[in-house]
Amino acid sequence: MTINLPMKLSHLPNSLPLDGAVRIELVEGVPIFRASSLVQGRIEALLIKQKESTLTSEEEKELDEYE
């Protein structure tokens, strides 16, 4: 028998602790994490820049932390 334990996080991304960065909604009893419109806009801007040119190492790290 296999027991699946909850995933444990070792740290939170720098973007997460900001007030209003993420909200949690319950959908059919399942907690869903949703980015705020400000954070979503930043993620979209980084993804567009990534497609059109090269992200700086700092921007790559930021995008990875959102993921």
N, C-alpha and C positions, 0 to 999 in steps of 0.2 A: 504494500500500500504506500502511495506517495502522498506526502503532505506538502502543499504549497504554502509557504509562509509569505506574508506581505513583504514587498520590496522595501529595503531600508535605504534611505538616502544618506550619503556621507556629507553633503553640503547643499545649499540652495544657491541658484544663480543670483548674481548681484541684482538682477532686474526684478526678482520675485518679491523681495520684502517691501518694495515701494507700495504706498497706499494706492489701492485701486488698480494695481497692475494685473491682478488675476481675480476672477470671481468664480465661485463654485456653485454650480446648479445641480439639482437632483433631476435626473431623467430616468423615469421608471425605477427609482430606488438606487440608481448608480450615480455617484458623484462625478460630474464632468467639470474639468477646469477650462475656463475660457479666458483668453487674454482680453484686456481692456482695449477700447478702440485706439488709444494712444500707443499701446504696445503692439497691437496688430498692425498699425500703420508703420511702425518702425521695422517690424519684421518684413513687411511687404517692400519697404524701401530698400532694405538690405538685399532681399531676393532679386529685386529688379537690378540693382547695382551689380550683383553677382553675375547676372546674365549678360549685362552690357559691358562690363569691364572686370577688373580684379578688385576684390575686397582687401583692405589692409589686414594685417594679422590681428589687430585689435577688433576689427569688424567681424572677422571670421570667428574669433573667440566669442564675441557677443552673440552671433547667430547660433553657434553651437550651444551656448548656455540657454537660449530660448528653447531649443529642441529638448 
